[in-house]
Amino acid sequence: MPGDYLPDVYRRLRDRFPEVASALDKLGQASASAGPLDERAQQLVKLGIAIGALAEGSVRSHARRALEAGATSDEVMHVVALAVSTRGFPAAVAAFSWVEDVLKAR
């Protein structure tokens, strides 16, 4: 993930707790390599999870990362549309706004 996108609070937490940050990185690597999904698919799944959690920073991050991994804008927006029936319209509208910002910034 490009450093430009890392919020200051995230950087400060990593700096304050380097062993926790390292363990988190290793867990992420282990879970990424635990199955057959490629990076594109993993980022689309993580985007859906982030939308479900209404985690704005994660939605923005995983939308960017999915695009960087080869997902199309339409695929990313399809994840947002899928959220309507599983997480609800208000969550999908919020995610739409956040993803739209990411797409406009490209």
Backbone as numpy.savetxt, mean C-alpha at the origin, in Angstrom:
# Nx Ny Nz CAx CAy CAz Cx Cy Cz
10.71 1.11 -1.66 9.85 2.29 -1.66 10.75 3.52 -1.66
10.52 4.43 -2.59 11.35 5.62 -2.63 11.29 6.39 -1.33
12.45 6.85 -0.87 12.54 7.57 0.39 11.72 8.84 0.43
11.46 9.45 -0.72 10.68 10.68 -0.77 9.28 10.49 -0.21
8.78 9.27 -0.24 7.41 9.02 0.17 7.28 8.62 1.63
8.38 8.47 2.32 8.31 8.03 3.70 7.99 9.22 4.61
6.88 9.14 5.34 6.54 10.23 6.25 7.60 10.39 7.34
7.77 11.60 7.80 8.76 11.87 8.85 8.52 11.03 10.09
7.27 10.86 10.48 6.98 10.09 11.68 7.44 8.64 11.52
7.29 8.10 10.32 7.74 6.73 10.05 9.27 6.65 10.17
9.95 7.63 9.61 11.41 7.66 9.72 11.87 7.79 11.16
11.19 8.66 11.91 11.57 8.85 13.32 11.36 7.56 14.12
10.26 6.87 13.87 10.00 5.62 14.59 11.08 4.59 14.26
11.44 4.49 12.99 12.50 3.55 12.59 13.83 3.92 13.24
14.12 5.22 13.31 15.36 5.68 13.94 15.37 5.41 15.45
14.23 5.58 16.07 14.12 5.39 17.52 14.18 3.92 17.90
13.66 3.05 17.05 13.60 1.61 17.34 14.20 0.81 16.18
15.52 0.90 15.97 16.13 0.24 14.82 15.99 -1.28 14.83
16.01 -1.91 16.00 15.87 -3.37 16.04 14.46 -3.79 15.65
13.48 -3.01 16.06 12.09 -3.30 15.68 11.94 -3.11 14.17
12.53 -2.03 13.64 12.45 -1.76 12.20 13.11 -2.89 11.41
14.23 -3.36 11.88 14.93 -4.46 11.21 14.09 -5.74 11.24
13.48 -6.02 12.38 12.63 -7.21 12.49 11.42 -7.09 11.56
10.84 -5.91 11.48 9.71 -5.67 10.59 10.13 -5.90 9.14
11.30 -5.39 8.75 11.80 -5.59 7.39 11.98 -7.07 7.08
12.54 -7.82 8.02 12.74 -9.25 7.82 11.42 -10.00 7.71
10.44 -9.61 8.53 9.12 -10.23 8.46 8.49 -9.95 7.10
8.62 -8.74 6.61 8.09 -8.39 5.30 8.72 -9.22 4.20
10.04 -9.40 4.28 10.75 -10.20 3.28 10.31 -11.66 3.35
10.16 -12.17 4.56 9.75 -13.57 4.72 8.34 -13.80 4.20
7.43 -12.88 4.49 6.05 -13.07 4.02 5.96 -12.90 2.50
6.78 -12.02 1.93 6.78 -11.82 0.48 7.26 -13.06 -0.26
8.19 -13.76 0.33 8.74 -14.94 -0.35 8.07 -16.25 0.07
7.01 -16.16 0.86 6.36 -17.37 1.38 5.42 -18.05 0.39
5.15 -17.39 -0.73 4.20 -17.99 -1.67 4.46 -17.57 -3.10
3.54 -17.91 -3.99 3.77 -17.73 -5.42 3.42 -16.36 -5.99
2.81 -15.48 -5.22 2.39 -14.20 -5.78 3.60 -13.34 -6.15
3.54 -12.74 -7.33 4.60 -11.84 -7.73 4.41 -10.49 -7.04
5.38 -9.59 -7.21 5.35 -8.30 -6.53 4.10 -7.50 -6.89
3.70 -7.52 -8.14 2.51 -6.79 -8.59 1.28 -7.26 -7.83
1.08 -8.56 -7.81 -0.08 -9.13 -7.11 -0.02 -8.85 -5.61
1.17 -8.97 -5.04 1.32 -8.70 -3.60 0.93 -7.27 -3.28
1.35 -6.33 -4.10 1.03 -4.93 -3.82 -0.46 -4.64 -4.00
-1.10 -5.29 -4.95 -2.55 -5.11 -5.12 -3.30 -5.69 -3.92
-2.87 -6.83 -3.42 -3.48 -7.41 -2.22 -3.27 -6.49 -1.03
-2.05 -6.00 -0.86 -1.76 -5.11 0.26 -2.55 -3.81 0.15
-2.77 -3.33 -1.07 -3.61 -2.16 -1.28 -5.02 -2.43 -0.76
-5.57 -3.59 -1.11 -6.90 -3.94 -0.63 -6.97 -4.02 0.89
-5.95 -4.58 1.50 -5.90 -4.67 2.96 -5.84 -3.27 3.57
-5.02 -2.41 2.98 -4.88 -1.04 3.48 -6.19 -0.27 3.36
-6.91 -0.48 2.25 -8.22 0.16 2.09 -9.16 -0.33 3.19
-9.16 -1.63 3.43 -10.02 -2.19 4.47 -9.73 -1.62 5.84
-8.48 -1.27 6.08 -8.08 -0.70 7.36 -8.23 0.82 7.40
-8.62 1.41 6.28 -8.68 2.87 6.15 -7.37 3.53 6.57
-6.28 2.91 6.15 -4.94 3.39 6.48 -4.43 4.24 5.31
-4.65 5.53 5.39 -4.35 6.43 4.28 -2.92 6.31 3.78
-1.95 6.35 4.68 -0.55 6.26 4.26 -0.26 4.95 3.55
-0.82 3.87 4.05 -0.60 2.57 3.42 -1.31 2.47 2.08
-2.50 3.05 1.97 -3.19 3.05 0.69 -2.34 3.77 -0.34
-1.86 4.96 0.01 -1.03 5.73 -0.92 0.25 4.95 -1.27
0.89 4.39 -0.26 2.14 3.67 -0.47 1.94 2.45 -1.36
0.93 1.65 -1.08 0.74 0.42 -1.86 0.18 0.71 -3.25
-0.54 1.80 -3.40 -0.94 2.20 -4.76 0.30 2.53 -5.57
1.21 3.33 -5.00 2.47 3.66 -5.69 3.28 2.41 -5.98
3.39 1.56 -4.98 4.21 0.36 -5.14 3.61 -0.61 -6.16
2.29 -0.70 -6.20 1.64 -1.56 -7.20 1.94 -1.03 -8.60
1.85 0.27 -8.78 2.16 0.87 -10.08 3.62 0.64 -10.45
4.52 0.81 -9.49 5.95 0.58 -9.73 6.23 -0.88 -10.08
5.38 -1.79 -9.57 5.56 -3.23 -9.83 4.88 -3.67 -11.12
4.28 -2.72 -11.84 3.71 -3.06 -13.14 2.20 -3.07 -13.23
1.51 -2.79 -12.13 0.05 -2.72 -12.19 -0.35 -1.49 -12.99
-1.48 -1.58 -13.65 -1.99 -0.44 -14.40 -2.86 0.43 -13.48
-3.10 1.64 -13.91 -4.01 2.52 -13.17 -5.38 1.89 -13.04
-5.84 1.24 -14.11 -7.14 0.59 -14.06 -7.17 -0.55 -13.04
-6.09 -1.30 -12.93 -6.04 -2.38 -11.95 -6.08 -1.83 -10.53
-5.34 -0.76 -10.30 -5.33 -0.15 -8.97 -6.73 0.37 -8.63
-7.37 1.04 -9.58 -8.71 1.55 -9.34 -9.73 0.41 -9.19
-9.49 -0.73 -9.83 -10.38 -1.88 -9.66 -10.37 -2.34 -8.21
-9.19 -2.31 -7.57 -9.12 -2.66 -6.15 -10.00 -1.71 -5.34
-9.97 -0.44 -5.67 -10.83 0.53 -4.98 -12.30 0.16 -5.19
-12.68 -0.16 -6.42 -14.06 -0.53 -6.71 -14.49 -1.78 -5.94
-13.59 -2.73 -5.80 -13.90 -3.95 -5.05 -14.18 -3.66 -3.59
-13.61 -2.59 -3.08 -13.81 -2.23 -1.67 -15.25 -1.82 -1.37
-15.98 -1.37 -2.39 -17.35 -0.92 -2.16 -18.20 -2.01 -1.54
-18.11 -3.22 -2.07 -18.97 -4.30 -1.56 -18.40 -5.03 -0.36
-17.12 -4.86 -0.09 -16.53 -5.58 1.05 -16.27 -4.68 2.25
-15.92 -3.42 2.02 -15.62 -2.50 3.13 -16.64 -1.39 3.25
-17.35 -1.12 2.16 -18.39 -0.10 2.20 -18.05 1.10 1.34
-19.09 1.81 0.97 -18.95 2.95 0.08 -18.09 4.06 0.67
-18.27 4.44 1.95 -17.43 5.52 2.49 -15.93 5.20 2.46
-15.58 3.96 2.76 -14.17 3.57 2.70 -13.66 3.62 1.28
-14.48 3.18 0.34 -14.06 3.19 -1.06 -13.90 4.63 -1.56
-14.77 5.52 -1.14 -14.65 6.93 -1.54 -13.37 7.53 -0.99
-13.06 7.25 0.26 -11.81 7.75 0.84 -10.62 7.19 0.07
-10.62 5.90 -0.19 -9.52 5.28 -0.93 -9.43 5.84 -2.34
-10.57 6.07 -2.97 -10.58 6.65 -4.31 -9.85 7.99 -4.32
-10.12 8.80 -3.32 -9.46 10.10 -3.22 -7.95 9.95 -3.07
-7.54 9.06 -2.20 -6.10 8.87 -1.95 -5.40 8.30 -3.17
-6.02 7.32 -3.83 -5.42 6.70 -5.02 -5.41 7.71 -6.17
-6.46 8.46 -6.28 -6.52 9.49 -7.32 -5.35 10.47 -7.18
-5.04 10.86 -5.95 -3.89 11.74 -5.70 -2.59 11.11 -6.20
-2.43 9.82 -5.92 -1.23 9.10 -6.35 -1.15 9.09 -7.88
-2.26 8.80 -8.51 -2.28 8.74 -9.98 -2.01 10.10 -10.60
-2.55 11.15 -10.00 -2.32 12.50 -10.52 -0.86 12.91 -10.38
-0.20 12.42 -9.35 1.20 12.78 -9.09 2.17 12.08 -10.06
1.70 11.06 -10.74 2.58 10.30 -11.64 2.93 11.08 -12.85
